[in-house]
Amino acid sequence: MTWARHASPTLEQGRFAEARANERVHYAIQNRKAALTVACHSSDAQDCANLLAMLGLDTMDENGAISTPAE
């Protein structure tokens, strides 16, 4: 017995791409908030840089969004 698929592969790929894009936006916002929190609670610039590096928030893209090294 075979099952009929109701969604086309193109539609499914579009949904997955949209979900991945939404996830990237969510994590960019979350990472920016984390970096701002660290910056506000750091004692100086070196302390801030060290803490951001420990959290993996030490890289920024061309838009100024903080990203993890794995991205």
Backbone as CSV, one residue per row, in Angstrom:
resi,resn,N_x,N_y,N_z,CA_x,CA_y,CA_z,C_x,C_y,C_z
1,MET,0.849,-1.173,0.000,0.000,0.000,0.000,0.893,1.235,0.000
2,THR,0.602,2.167,-0.852,1.395,3.382,-0.925,0.621,4.540,-0.336
3,TRP,1.362,5.515,0.126,0.760,6.706,0.694,0.953,7.866,-0.278
4,ALA,-0.082,8.619,-0.461,0.015,9.799,-1.322,0.528,10.970,-0.503
5,ARG,1.441,11.714,-1.089,1.943,12.918,-0.431,1.093,14.094,-0.863
6,HIS,0.721,14.901,0.092,-0.130,16.047,-0.208,0.658,17.332,-0.426
7,ALA,1.875,17.365,0.016,2.692,18.571,-0.134,3.783,18.303,-1.163
8,SER,4.060,19.263,-1.963,5.108,19.104,-2.962,6.470,19.279,-2.295
9,PRO,7.511,18.667,-2.867,8.851,18.833,-2.292,9.288,20.297,-2.260
10,THR,8.903,21.058,-3.263,9.277,22.466,-3.304,8.633,23.221,-2.147
11,LEU,7.369,22.942,-1.877,6.675,23.593,-0.771,7.318,23.220,0.558
12,GLU,7.657,21.945,0.728,8.297,21.507,1.971,9.658,22.161,2.146
13,GLN,10.436,22.253,1.064,11.752,22.886,1.150,11.604,24.359,1.514
14,GLY,10.584,25.004,0.969,10.334,26.406,1.300,9.992,26.584,2.762
15,ARG,9.207,25.667,3.291,8.846,25.741,4.714,10.064,25.534,5.603
16,PHE,10.920,24.570,5.238,12.127,24.333,6.028,13.067,25.520,5.943
17,ALA,13.215,26.097,4.762,14.079,27.265,4.605,13.550,28.429,5.436
18,GLU,12.232,28.606,5.433,11.631,29.680,6.235,11.856,29.434,7.726
19,ALA,11.710,28.188,8.160,11.935,27.853,9.573,13.391,28.098,9.967
20,ARG,14.338,27.734,9.078,15.757,27.972,9.373,16.054,29.472,9.437
21,ALA,15.454,30.240,8.547,15.660,31.694,8.566,15.095,32.297,9.845
22,ASN,13.918,31.854,10.252,13.323,32.343,11.501,14.191,31.984,12.696
23,GLU,14.761,30.795,12.672,15.633,30.361,13.766,16.889,31.231,13.830
24,ARG,17.476,31.543,12.673,18.664,32.402,12.652,18.355,33.784,13.218
25,VAL,17.196,34.332,12.864,16.799,35.646,13.387,16.624,35.565,14.902
26,HIS,15.948,34.518,15.366,15.722,34.338,16.801,17.052,34.272,17.552
27,TYR,17.998,33.462,17.044,19.277,33.329,17.727,20.107,34.599,17.642
28,ALA,20.012,35.344,16.558,20.736,36.611,16.456,20.235,37.595,17.513
29,ILE,18.925,37.652,17.699,18.344,38.531,18.727,18.779,38.074,20.110
30,GLN,18.701,36.778,20.343,19.076,36.219,21.648,20.565,36.465,21.938
31,ASN,21.416,36.279,20.937,22.855,36.496,21.128,23.170,37.965,21.374
32,ARG,22.480,38.855,20.673,22.706,40.290,20.882,22.318,40.685,22.309
33,LYS,21.195,40.168,22.798,20.776,40.462,24.175,21.803,39.937,25.177
34,ALA,22.313,38.742,24.915,23.319,38.158,25.806,24.590,39.001,25.811
35,ALA,25.006,39.446,24.630,26.218,40.265,24.544,26.026,41.600,25.243
36,LEU,24.866,42.199,25.097,24.601,43.461,25.789,24.585,43.274,27.300
37,THR,24.025,42.178,27.762,24.013,41.889,29.196,25.436,41.718,29.719
38,VAL,26.256,40.980,28.980,27.652,40.797,29.373,28.368,42.136,29.392
39,ALA,28.152,42.957,28.360,28.828,44.262,28.288,28.440,45.159,29.457
40,CYS,27.175,45.124,29.848,26.712,45.963,30.955,27.283,45.522,32.303
41,HIS,27.595,44.242,32.440,28.068,43.725,33.718,29.575,43.508,33.768
42,SER,30.287,43.834,32.705,31.742,43.668,32.673,32.417,44.834,33.380
43,SER,33.568,44.541,33.965,34.297,45.590,34.681,35.092,46.490,33.740
44,ASP,35.548,45.943,32.609,36.272,46.746,31.626,36.188,46.054,30.260
45,ALA,36.835,46.651,29.262,36.755,46.121,27.902,37.387,44.731,27.792
46,GLN,38.493,44.503,28.468,39.155,43.194,28.424,38.286,42.129,29.063
47,ASP,37.679,42.445,30.198,36.764,41.526,30.865,35.603,41.181,29.938
48,CYS,35.055,42.192,29.267,33.946,41.977,28.338,34.368,41.062,27.191
49,ALA,35.531,41.327,26.610,36.021,40.514,25.502,36.239,39.067,25.929
50,ASN,36.803,38.869,27.113,37.030,37.507,27.618,35.719,36.768,27.841
51,LEU,34.755,37.437,28.449,33.465,36.798,28.713,32.725,36.468,27.416
52,LEU,32.761,37.392,26.468,32.113,37.135,25.183,32.758,35.952,24.465
53,ALA,34.080,35.871,24.531,34.788,34.756,23.911,34.425,33.434,24.582
54,MET,34.312,33.442,25.913,33.931,32.228,26.637,32.540,31.752,26.247
55,LEU,31.658,32.699,25.971,30.290,32.359,25.580,30.162,32.070,24.091
56,GLY,31.228,32.271,23.340,31.174,32.049,21.910,30.470,33.166,21.169
57,LEU,30.444,34.343,21.757,29.770,35.485,21.157,30.776,36.537,20.698
58,ASP,31.954,36.094,20.297,33.009,37.051,20.014,33.126,37.442,18.546
59,THR,32.233,36.994,17.682,32.308,37.378,16.274,31.049,38.134,15.885
60,MET,31.214,39.108,15.008,30.081,39.881,14.512,30.090,39.826,12.998
61,ASP,28.907,39.784,12.396,28.846,39.810,10.941,28.827,41.241,10.435
62,GLU,28.685,41.418,9.122,28.764,42.750,8.534,27.614,43.657,8.953
63,ASN,26.527,43.098,9.447,25.390,43.886,9.919,25.501,44.224,11.396
64,GLY,26.558,43.778,12.044,26.728,44.030,13.470,26.047,42.998,14.343
65,ALA,25.489,41.960,13.729,24.828,40.905,14.499,25.896,39.957,15.041
66,ILE,25.759,39.602,16.279,26.694,38.707,16.928,26.321,37.281,16.558
67,SER,27.299,36.491,16.181,27.031,35.110,15.816,28.013,34.209,16.524
68,THR,27.646,32.947,16.649,28.532,31.992,17.283,29.546,31.524,16.255
69,PRO,30.710,31.067,16.671,31.727,30.611,15.731,31.264,29.456,14.851
70,ALA,30.275,28.679,15.303,29.791,27.526,14.528,28.968,27.931,13.328
71,GLU,28.495,29.160,13.241,27.642,29.576,12.131,28.427,29.828,10.877
